[in-house]
Amino acid sequence: MIILGIILLVVGFVTGISILWTIGIVLGVIGVVLWILGSLGHAVAGRRHYW
């Protein structure tokens, strides 16, 4: 999810499409939050680990 967010950020920046930029930021933030929760040992969406 983090990689997809970065890809959308780059594509949105290069093409000038602001909705891709916004979606990229949202996906990146969600990916980082899930990564942090998974690394702290919390079960995320029924999984013990989230990579």
C-alpha positions as CSV (number, residue, x, y, z in Angstrom):
1,M,0.0,0.0,0.0
2,I,2.9,2.3,0.7
3,I,4.5,1.6,-2.7
4,L,1.2,2.2,-4.4
5,G,0.8,5.5,-2.6
6,I,4.3,6.6,-3.7
7,I,3.6,5.6,-7.3
8,L,0.4,7.6,-7.3
9,L,2.2,10.6,-5.7
10,V,4.8,10.5,-8.5
11,V,2.3,10.1,-11.3
12,G,0.1,12.8,-9.9
13,F,3.0,15.2,-9.6
14,V,4.3,14.5,-13.1
15,T,0.9,14.8,-14.8
16,G,-0.5,17.5,-12.6
17,I,-3.6,15.6,-11.6
18,S,-4.4,16.6,-8.1
19,I,-6.8,13.7,-7.3
20,L,-3.9,11.2,-7.8
21,W,-1.7,13.3,-5.5
22,T,-4.5,13.2,-2.8
23,I,-5.1,9.5,-3.1
24,G,-1.4,8.8,-3.0
25,I,-1.1,10.7,0.3
26,V,-4.0,8.9,1.8
27,L,-2.7,5.5,0.8
28,G,0.7,6.3,2.0
29,V,-0.5,7.4,5.4
30,I,-2.8,4.3,5.8
31,G,0.1,2.1,4.8
32,V,2.4,3.6,7.3
33,V,-0.2,3.3,10.1
34,L,-0.8,-0.3,9.3
35,W,2.9,-1.0,9.2
36,I,3.4,0.6,12.6
37,L,0.5,-1.3,14.2
38,G,1.8,-4.5,12.8
39,S,5.3,-3.9,14.0
40,L,4.0,-3.2,17.5
41,G,2.4,-6.6,17.7
42,H,-1.2,-5.6,17.3
43,A,-3.4,-7.8,15.1
44,V,-4.3,-5.9,11.9
45,A,-7.4,-7.1,10.0
46,G,-7.1,-10.5,11.7
47,R,-3.4,-10.9,10.9
48,R,-0.7,-10.9,13.5
49,H,1.8,-9.4,11.1
50,Y,1.4,-6.8,8.3
51,W,4.2,-6.2,5.8
